[in-house]
Amino acid sequence: GNSGSGKGVVGEILTALGCLVIDCDKVAHENMAKGGIAYDEIVSVFGREILDKNGEIDRKILGGIVFNDKEKLKLLNTVAHKYVRQRVEEIAAANTDYDFIVIDAPVLKEAGMLDTTDSVWLVTASEATRLKRVMKRDNITEEAARARFKNQTPFDKNEADVVIYNNNDIEEENVNNNIEEGNINNIEEEKNNNIEEENFNNNIEIEKNN
């Protein structure tokens, strides 16, 4: 799912149900940190002007560069995706005791990881909802958020096995409260009983593709 779709909420539910969720955004951040496996190549490609006073990659500066230039975004993704896949494979190989491993990735196909999955779930939301979430989460303007959306490739829902429509912020908070309080039985029961219906813990609509 693209920025603001609510992948994190679904990931929290799956974590609470005992899955190992690998957050590819977090992996990418770790890879880009000073000393990370992607750091040197990214600095070599984009120059030292993207660094802050501590020598770390300033993601706002880098984002301002790539989210307004499709070619530069493509270049960054080419570098970043190969290292994300490498780390995801390493993490999965080190955690074989889990029954289910979930890859939480905004661009699963572009990162070349479709072939690593048994089932693909797409998390999506209306553009207005996504816009509101991203502006609040990243403290950016509407213009900056829209520029980011413009350079993100939407995932074709026909390529997904399950499509999750996640539009309700208020009930997302309720889902988080249920997880924190350990009230996950109803979530699991509703997921199992209503996989082709509207409800997933009263806030997430699921569509299963055959």
PAMARRO-464919 format. One record per residue (C-alpha): residue in one letter; x, y, z. Coordinates in steps of 0.5 Angstrom, whole numbers, plus 500, padded with zeros to 3 digits. Layout:
N
aXYZ
...
This chain:
210
g500500500
n502507499
s504513504
g498514509
s494507507
g494505514
k499499513
g502500520
v495499523
v494492520
g502490521
e500492529
i494487529
l498481525
t504482530
a499482536
l496475533
g504472533
c506474526
l513477525
v512483521
i518486518
d517494517
c521495510
d521503512
k524501518
v529497515
a531502509
h532507515
e537503518
n540501512
m541509510
a544511517
k551512518
g555506518
g549502514
i549498508
a546503504
y549509506
d556510502
e552508496
i547513497
v552519499
s556517493
v550518488
f547524491
g553528494
r554530501
e549536501
i544531503
l548530510
d546533517
k552536521
n553529524
g554526518
e547522518
i543523511
d538528512
r531524510
k527531509
i533534504
l533527500
g526527500
g525534497
i530532492
v527525490
f520527491
n520532486
d524528480
k522522478
e528520475
k532521482
l527517485
k528512481
l535512482
l534512490
n530506489
t534502485
v540503490
a535502496
h531497494
k537492493
y539493500
v532492503
r531486500
q538483502
r536485510
v529482509
e532476507
e537476512
i532477518
a527472515
a532467515
a534468522
n527467524
t525461522
d521459528
y515464526
d509460523
f508467519
i513472516
v509479514
i513484509
d510491510
a513494504
p510500501
v513498494
l513490494
k513489487
e518495485
a523492491
g523486487
m520482493
l513479490
d517472489
t519472496
t511472498
d506466498
s500471499
v500479497
w495484501
l494491499
v492496504
t489502501
a485508503
s482514500
e486520497
a483525502
t485520508
r492518506
l493526505
k491527512
r495522515
v501523511
m501531513
k500530520
r505524521
d511527517
n509535519
i509537512
t504541507
e499539503
e503541497
a509536499
a504531501
r501531494
a508531490
r510525494
f503521492
k505523485
n511520485
q509513488
t506508483
p499505485
f499498486
d494494482
k489491486
n488485481
e495483483
a493482490
d490476494
v487481499
v485488499
i484492505
y480498505
n483502511
n479509512
n477510519
d482514523
i478514529
e477506529
e484505528
e485508535
n480503537
v484497534
n491500537
n487500544
n485493543
i492491541
e495494547
e490491552
g491484549
n483484546
i485480540
n481475540
n475478537
i480481531
e482474530
e475471530
e472477525
k478476520
n476469520
n469470519
n468476515
i474475510
e469477504
e465482508
e466489510
n468488517
f475487520
n474489527
n469494525
n474499521
i477495516
e474493509
i477486506
e476484499
k479477497
n481476490
n480469488
